[in-house]
């Protein structure tokens, strides 16, 4: 069982913090008894954020492909005149 290095407590909690001069929120894991931080983790799940960005990128690529196809069709129609 994990113990706090300060008070030997065995209960911990997660506390959201926005450190001064930081652009990002962090999650501090701290002792529930004495509040001493024992760890820090990212507020946002990086993997989930990357998946979301990847889906958006694929959508943008698809839209660009459709635009490219339409522009080529218009250019071809204009060249037939």
C-alpha positions as a printed Julia matrix, in Angstrom:
81×3 Matrix{Float64}:
   0.0    0.0     0.0
   1.27   3.49   -0.88
   2.06   5.85    1.99
   2.59   9.59    2.15
   6.26  10.43    2.67
   5.31  13.26    5.01
   2.68  11.86    7.39
   2.48   8.15    6.38
  -1.17   8.6     5.42
  -2.62   6.01    3.06
  -5.5    8.0     1.54
  -4.94  10.22   -1.48
  -7.04  12.58   -3.55
  -6.79  14.26   -6.96
  -6.9   18.06   -6.97
  -7.13  20.22  -10.1
  -4.66  23.1   -10.09
  -3.72  25.9   -12.46
  -0.16  26.74  -11.44
   0.88  30.39  -11.7
   2.25  31.34  -15.13
   1.11  28.01  -16.57
  -1.06  27.71  -19.66
  -2.34  24.28  -18.64
  -4.26  22.75  -15.8
  -2.66  19.89  -13.9
  -3.97  17.2   -11.61
  -2.09  16.93   -8.33
  -2.27  13.65   -6.44
  -1.96  14.6    -2.83
  -2.27  13.11    0.61
  -5.85  13.41    1.86
  -4.57  13.96    5.4
  -1.75  16.53    5.12
  -2.33  17.77    1.51
   1.32  17.17    0.5
   1.55  16.48   -3.26
   2.91  13.02   -4.07
   2.48  13.2    -7.84
   1.31  15.28  -10.78
  -0.39  14.25  -14.0
  -1.81  16.01  -17.04
  -5.34  17.39  -16.82
  -6.14  16.29  -20.36
  -5.53  12.82  -21.71
  -2.93  13.37  -24.43
  -3.81  10.18  -26.27
  -7.5   11.09  -26.46
  -6.63  14.59  -27.66
  -4.36  13.2   -30.39
  -7.12  10.83  -31.54
  -9.55  13.74  -31.74
  -7.07  15.83  -33.75
  -6.39  12.9   -36.07
 -10.12  12.56  -36.81
 -10.36  16.29  -37.53
  -7.34  16.1   -39.82
  -8.88  13.2   -41.77
 -12.1   15.19  -42.13
 -10.17  18.22  -43.43
  -8.23  16.01  -45.87
 -11.5   14.58  -47.14
 -12.97  18.06  -47.63
  -9.82  19.17  -49.48
 -10.1   16.13  -51.75
 -13.72  17.0   -52.56
 -12.76  20.62  -53.27
  -9.89  19.49  -55.49
 -12.25  17.22  -57.44
 -14.78  20.02  -57.89
 -12.14  22.54  -58.98
 -10.82  20.07  -61.55
 -14.35  19.51  -62.85
 -14.93  23.26  -63.19
 -11.53  23.75  -64.88
 -12.31  20.92  -67.31
 -15.73  22.36  -68.09
 -14.22  25.8   -68.72
 -11.53  24.38  -70.99
 -14.21  22.8   -73.23
 -15.69  26.21  -74.06
